[in-house]
Amino acid sequence: MTTADSSILVYLTPSEIERNGGGIAADEQAMLDTINQKVAGKESLKDLIAYLLNAGARTFPCDRIGLAFFEEDGQRAVAYSVETRYDPVVLKTGYMENIAGSSLKEIVDRGVVRIINDLEAYLREHPDSRSTQLLVQEGVRSNMTCPLTVEGRVVGVMFRSSRRPCAYDEHQALLHLRMAERLSQAVEKAWQIEQLRTANQAYLEMLAFVSHELKNPLASIITSTRLLTDGYMDPLTPRQAEWLNKIEHKAGYLMALIREYLDLARIESGPLHIHVAKQVDFMKEILTPAVSVTQDLIQQRHMTLTWPEESFAIEGDPSLLEIVLVNLLNNAAKYGKSEGRIRVTGRRTDKDFSVSVWNEGPGFQEADRDKLFRKFSRLKTPGAREQKGTGIGLYTCWRIVQLHGGRISARSEPGQWAEFTVLLPQPIRVA
C-alpha cells in the first residue's frame, strides 16, 4: 500500500488513485457489496451514511462522515447529512460555505479527491476557513473528500474525517471513490428531492414575503376608501361613490388572496403544530370571527347567512379552525348563487364535533369531488369558471382538519346546492 503525499493538502486524480491504490481486499469487497444491496433495497441516503460510518471504521480510520450538496450552480456547498462518533458536533447539517476561494473548487472543476493530512496546519495557512475552524474545534485532524457525481455532473461531495493526522492514503481514497460510485443512485434521488425542497422553500418564503408586504398597504386602501365613501372628508357625487366602491371591492378581493397565500405559507413552510385548547367556545372564538372576515363578500353578493343560535364548547386549535371556517364561508359566498342562502350548522356529541357550510348555487359534479381538496385544483364547471380563485382554500382546510385527526367531506346536488362538512374527534387525539 502506498502512502499519500505527506504535504498538508493533496489532490489525487482518479487515474492516480487507480494506479497507486492497490487491490480491494475480501472484507472491503464485502462492504462494497453490502452497500450495493442497501442501495438496491432503497434505503435512504442518510441511513447509508450511518452504515458507512460504522462499517468503514473496520476498514480505515473514520470518526466523522458527511455529505454536502452544491447549489446556486455549484457556487455554494450545503451540508446535507452528518454522522459522527463523538459529541458535540459543531459543523452541523445545514452549514453553508461558498466554493469560490475554497479548496473544494478543485473537486468541482476537476473531479479529484482532496486529502488534508493536517487540519491544524492547514488552518494556520488558511485562518479564514470557517469550516476548518469548526472541524478543528470538534477535534478532527485529517480529512478526505471525494466528488459525488450524477450523470457526469458533480452535485456534491462526501467527506470522511479522522481525529488523528495523516490518516488517509491512496488505497483509502480508492475505497472512498468506490463507495461514492455505489451511492450514485441514492445520491441522485436525495439530490433531486433536495432541489425540490429548496425550490419549494424559496417559493413559500417569497410567497409569504410578498403577501405580507402587500397586506398592510391594501388594508390602508380599504380603510381610506370606506372613510371617503362614508363622507368623512366631503360629500361625494354618485359617480365618485361608485368608483370608490369598485376600488374597495378589488382591494378586498386582493386581501382575500393574500390571506389564502399567507395561510398556505404558514402550513407548508415547515412542520405545523396545532395547539389544542379545551373548552373552546365555537360561536365566540371560531364562527363569529370567521363571519366578520367574510361578511363583506356575503353582503356584496346579497346573500343571506344563518347560523346556530346556541354555542357549545369543543376541543381544537381555535386559530386554525377559524381559517377553515373562513375558507368554507368564502367559498360559499364566492361560488354560491347571488341573493342565495348560506347556512352554517354544527353539533357536538361525546365522541365528535361537526360543522357544515351549505349554500345555494351551481354546486359540483360527482366526478369532480376528488379534485376539491387538491392544491391549486380548480373546477371547470360554469359557476366555478366565472369566479377568480387560487385553488388553495380547500386544500388548506384539508391540511388543518388532518392535523386535528378529522375528516372533511363534500356533497352536492348539481345546479342546486353544495355542502362541506368538517368532522373532528372529541377529544382531539394528536400523534
C-alpha positions in Angstrom: 0.0 0.0 0.0 1.4 3.4 -0.9 1.1 6.4 1.2 -0.3 9.7 0.0 2.0 12.7 -0.2 2.7 13.9 3.3 2.0 17.5 2.3 -0.7 19.3 4.2 -3.0 19.4 1.2 -3.0 16.8 -1.6 -5.2 16.4 -4.7 -5.4 12.9 -6.3 -6.9 12.3 -9.7 -9.0 9.1 -10.3 -6.2 7.7 -12.6 -3.6 8.2 -9.9 -5.8 6.5 -7.3 -6.4 3.5 -9.6 -2.7 3.2 -10.3 -1.4 3.5 -6.8 -4.4 2.4 -4.7 -3.7 -1.3 -4.8 -6.3 -4.1 -4.8 -9.5 -4.5 -3.0 -9.4 -7.0 -0.1 -12.1 -9.5 0.5 -13.5 -7.8 3.6 -13.5 -4.5 1.7 -15.3 -6.0 -1.3 -17.9 -7.5 1.1 -18.6 -4.0 2.5 -19.0 -2.6 -1.1 -21.4 -5.5 -1.9 -23.4 -4.6 1.2 -23.7 -1.0 0.0 -25.0 -2.3 -3.3 -27.6 -4.3 -1.5 -28.7 -1.4 0.6 -28.9 0.9 -2.4 -31.0 -1.8 -4.2 -33.2 -2.0 -1.2 -33.9 1.7 -1.5 -32.5 2.6 1.9 -32.3 6.4 2.5 -29.1 8.1 1.8 -28.8 9.2 5.5 -29.2 5.6 6.6 -26.5 4.6 4.2 -24.2 7.3 5.6 -24.7 5.9 9.1 -23.8 2.4 7.8 -20.6 3.7 6.2 -19.5 5.4 9.5 -19.8 2.1 11.3 -18.7 -0.4 8.6 -15.9 1.8 7.3 -14.3 2.1 10.7 -13.2 -1.6 10.4 -11.5 -0.8 7.1 -9.9 2.6 7.6 -10.0 5.5 10.1 -13.3 7.3 10.3 -14.7 9.4 13.2 -16.9 11.6 11.1 -18.6 11.2 7.7 -20.8 13.8 5.9 -22.4 14.7 2.6 -22.8 18.2 1.1 -24.7 19.1 -2.0 -23.9 22.1 -4.2 -26.4 24.8 -5.0 -26.6 28.0 -6.9 -24.9 26.4 -9.9 -22.1 25.0 -7.9 -21.3 28.3 -6.1 -22.2 27.1 -2.6 -22.0 23.8 -0.6 -24.7 22.9 1.9 -24.2 20.1 4.5 -26.9 17.5 3.9 -26.0 14.8 6.3 -23.5 14.4 9.2 -22.7 11.3 11.3 -20.0 11.3 14.0 -18.6 9.0 16.7 -18.4 11.9 19.1 -20.2 14.9 20.6 -20.6 17.8 20.4 -20.9 18.4 16.7 -20.2 22.0 15.7 -20.3 21.8 11.9 -23.9 20.6 11.5 -26.4 19.8 8.8 -27.4 23.0 7.0 -24.0 24.6 7.3 -23.2 26.6 4.1 -20.0 27.7 2.6 -19.1 29.4 -0.7 -17.0 27.4 -3.1 -15.0 30.4 -4.5 -11.7 30.6 -2.7 -12.1 27.1 -1.2 -10.1 24.0 -1.8 -13.4 22.4 -2.7 -13.3 24.2 -6.1 -10.7 21.8 -7.4 -13.1 18.9 -6.7 -15.9 20.7 -8.5 -13.8 21.6 -11.5 -11.6 18.5 -11.9 -13.4 15.7 -10.1 -10.3 15.0 -7.9 -10.1 13.6 -4.4 -8.8 16.0 -1.8 -6.8 14.9 1.3 -5.9 17.3 4.1 -3.3 15.5 6.2 -3.1 18.0 9.0 -6.1 20.3 9.6 -4.4 22.3 12.3 -1.5 23.1 10.0 -4.0 23.8 7.1 -5.9 26.2 9.4 -2.6 28.1 10.2 -2.1 28.6 6.5 -5.8 29.4 5.9 -7.0 31.1 9.0 -10.2 32.4 7.3 -11.5 28.9 6.5 -14.6 28.7 8.7 -15.3 25.0 8.1 -11.7 24.1 9.1 -12.1 26.2 12.3 -15.2 24.2 13.2 -13.7 20.8 12.4 -10.6 21.5 14.4 -12.9 22.6 17.2 -14.5 19.2 17.0 -11.1 17.5 17.3 -10.8 16.5 13.6 -7.2 16.3 12.4 -7.4 14.9 8.9 -10.0 14.8 6.1 -10.6 13.1 2.8 -13.2 14.4 0.3 -14.4 12.9 -3.0 -16.9 14.1 -5.5 -20.5 12.8 -5.8 -21.5 12.6 -9.4 -24.9 12.3 -11.1 -24.9 11.8 -14.8 -21.4 13.1 -15.2 -22.1 16.2 -13.1 -20.5 16.8 -9.7 -23.5 17.6 -7.5 -21.8 17.3 -4.1 -19.0 15.8 -2.0 -18.6 13.1 0.5 -16.3 13.8 3.5 -14.5 11.3 5.7 -12.6 12.6 8.7 -10.4 11.3 11.4 -9.3 12.7 14.8 -5.7 11.7 14.0 -3.4 13.4 11.4 -2.2 11.7 8.2 -5.0 9.1 8.4 -5.6 8.6 4.6 -3.6 7.3 1.6 -4.3 6.2 -2.0 -5.8 2.9 -1.0 -8.4 4.5 1.3 -9.0 7.1 -1.4 -9.8 4.2 -3.8 -12.3 2.7 -1.3 -13.8 6.2 -0.8 -14.3 6.5 -4.5 -15.8 3.1 -4.8 -18.3 3.9 -2.1 -19.3 7.1 -3.7 -19.8 5.3 -7.0 -22.1 2.8 -5.4 -24.1 5.6 -3.7 -24.8 7.4 -7.0 -28.4 6.1 -7.3 -29.2 7.1 -3.8 -27.4 10.3 -4.2 -29.3 11.2 -7.3 -32.7 10.6 -5.6 -31.7 12.6 -2.5 -30.2 15.4 -4.6 -33.4 15.7 -6.7 -35.5 15.7 -3.5 -33.3 18.3 -2.0 -33.6 20.5 -5.1 -37.3 20.3 -5.0 -37.3 21.0 -1.2 -35.1 24.0 -1.7 -37.2 25.3 -4.6 -40.4 24.8 -2.7 -39.0 26.6 0.4 -37.8 29.5 -1.7 -41.3 29.7 -3.3 -43.0 29.7 0.1 -40.6 32.3 1.6 -41.2 34.6 -1.4 -45.0 34.0 -1.2 -45.1 34.9 2.4 -42.9 37.9 2.0 -44.8 39.4 -0.9 -48.1 38.6 0.7 -47.1 40.2 4.0 -45.7 43.3 2.2 -48.9 43.8 0.3 -51.3 43.2 3.2 -50.8 46.5 5.1 -51.0 48.8 2.1 -54.1 47.1 0.9 -55.7 47.3 4.4 -54.9 51.0 4.3 -56.5 51.5 0.9 -59.7 49.7 2.1 -59.9 51.8 5.2 -59.3 55.0 3.3 -62.0 54.2 0.6 -64.5 53.4 3.4 -63.8 56.8 5.1 -64.3 58.6 1.8 -67.5 56.6 1.0 -68.9 57.4 4.4 -68.5 61.1 3.8 -65.8 61.8 6.4 -64.0 64.1 4.0 -66.5 65.8 1.7 -69.9 64.7 0.2 -69.4 62.5 -2.8 -71.3 62.5 -6.1 -73.0 59.2 -7.0 -70.3 58.5 -9.7 -67.5 59.1 -7.2 -69.1 56.8 -4.7 -69.5 54.2 -7.4 -65.8 54.3 -8.3 -64.7 54.1 -4.6 -66.9 51.1 -4.1 -65.2 49.4 -7.1 -61.8 50.2 -5.6 -62.8 48.8 -2.2 -64.2 45.7 -3.9 -61.0 45.0 -5.9 -58.8 45.7 -2.8 -61.0 43.3 -0.8 -60.5 40.6 -3.4 -56.7 41.0 -3.2 -56.9 40.9 0.6 -58.7 37.5 0.3 -56.0 36.2 -2.0 -53.3 37.4 0.4 -55.0 35.7 3.3 -55.1 32.4 1.5 -51.5 32.6 0.4 -50.3 33.5 3.9 -52.3 30.6 5.3 -50.7 28.3 2.7 -47.2 29.6 3.5 -47.8 29.1 7.2 -48.9 25.5 6.7 -46.3 24.4 4.2 -43.2 26.3 5.4 -42.3 23.7 7.9 -43.9 21.3 10.4 -47.1 22.8 11.6 -48.0 22.0 15.2 -51.6 22.5 16.5 -52.2 24.0 19.9 -55.2 22.2 21.2 -57.3 24.1 23.6 -60.1 22.7 25.7 -63.5 24.4 26.2 -63.2 26.5 23.0 -66.4 28.5 22.6 -67.3 27.6 19.0 -69.5 30.7 18.3 -67.3 33.3 20.1 -63.8 32.0 19.2 -64.3 30.4 15.8 -67.5 31.2 13.9 -68.1 34.8 14.8 -64.5 35.9 13.8 -64.8 33.9 10.6 -68.1 35.6 9.7 -66.6 39.0 10.3 -63.9 38.3 7.8 -66.3 37.1 5.1 -69.2 39.4 5.8 -68.3 42.0 3.1 -68.3 39.4 0.3 -71.6 37.9 1.6 -73.2 41.3 1.6 -71.8 42.2 -1.9 -73.5 39.2 -3.3 -76.7 40.0 -1.4 -76.7 36.5 0.2 -78.5 35.5 3.4 -76.4 33.8 6.2 -77.9 31.8 9.0 -76.0 30.0 11.8 -76.7 28.3 15.1 -78.2 30.4 17.9 -76.6 28.4 20.7 -73.0 27.8 21.1 -71.1 24.8 22.6 -67.6 24.0 23.8 -65.2 22.0 21.7 -61.5 20.9 21.7 -59.2 22.2 18.9 -56.9 24.9 17.8 -59.2 27.9 17.5 -56.9 30.0 15.2 -56.6 27.1 12.7 -60.2 26.2 12.8 -61.1 29.8 12.2 -59.1 29.6 9.0 -61.2 26.5 8.0 -64.4 28.4 8.6 -63.2 31.5 6.7 -62.3 29.4 3.7 -65.6 27.5 3.7 -67.7 30.6 4.1 -65.6 32.4 1.5 -66.2 29.6 -1.0 -69.9 29.6 -0.2 -70.2 33.3 -0.9 -67.9 33.2 -4.0 -69.3 30.2 -5.8 -72.9 30.3 -4.4 -76.0 31.8 -6.0 -76.2 35.6 -5.9 -79.0 36.5 -3.5 -79.0 32.9 -2.4 -78.7 31.4 1.1 -75.7 30.2 3.2 -76.4 28.0 6.2 -74.0 27.0 8.9 -74.9 24.1 11.2 -73.0 22.5 14.0 -73.3 19.8 16.6 -71.3 18.4 19.4 -71.5 14.9 20.9 -69.4 13.0 23.4 -67.4 11.5 20.5 -67.1 14.2 17.9 -67.9 17.7 16.6 -69.1 18.6 13.2 -69.7 21.8 11.3 -71.3 22.1 7.9 -71.5 25.1 5.5 -74.3 24.8 2.9 -75.0 27.2 0.1 -77.4 27.5 -2.8 -75.7 27.6 -6.1 -74.3 25.5 -9.0 -72.5 23.0 -6.8 -70.3 20.4 -8.4 -70.4 17.2 -10.4 -69.7 13.9 -8.6 -66.8 13.3 -11.0 -65.1 16.5 -9.6 -65.4 15.5 -5.9 -61.8 14.1 -5.7 -60.4 17.4 -7.1 -61.8 19.6 -4.5 -59.1 19.3 -1.8 -56.1 19.2 -4.0 -53.7 22.1 -4.0 -54.2 24.6 -6.9 -57.0 22.5 -8.3 -60.0 24.5 -9.7 -63.2 23.1 -11.1 -64.2 23.8 -14.7 -67.9 23.9 -14.1 -69.6 27.1 -15.4 -70.2 28.5 -11.9 -66.6 28.0 -10.8 -65.1 29.3 -14.0 -66.8 32.6 -13.6 -65.1 33.3 -10.3 -61.4 34.0 -9.8 -59.6 31.9 -7.2 -56.4 30.3 -6.2 -57.3 26.7 -5.7 -55.7 26.6 -2.2 -58.5 27.4 0.2 -60.0 23.9 0.4 -56.5 22.3 0.4 -55.7 24.5 3.4 -58.9 23.3 5.1 -58.0 19.6 4.4 -54.4 20.1 5.9 -55.8 21.7 9.1 -58.5 19.0 9.5 -55.9 16.3 9.0 -53.8 17.8 11.8 -56.8 17.5 14.1 -57.2 13.8 13.2 -60.5 14.6 11.5 -62.2 14.4 8.1 -63.6 16.9 5.6 -66.2 15.9 3.0 -68.3 17.5 0.4 -71.6 16.7 -1.3 -73.7 18.5 -3.9 -76.9 18.5 -5.9 -75.5 19.9 -9.2 -77.3 23.1 -10.1 -79.0 23.4 -6.7 -76.6 23.4 -3.7 -73.2 22.3 -2.2 -72.3 21.4 1.3 -68.9 21.0 3.0 -68.7 19.2 6.4 -65.8 19.0 8.9 -65.9 16.2 11.4 -63.4 16.3 14.3 -62.9 13.6 17.1 -63.6 14.8 20.6 -61.3 14.9 22.4 -58.6 15.6 19.9 -56.1 12.8 19.6 -52.9 14.2 18.1 -50.0 11.8 17.5 
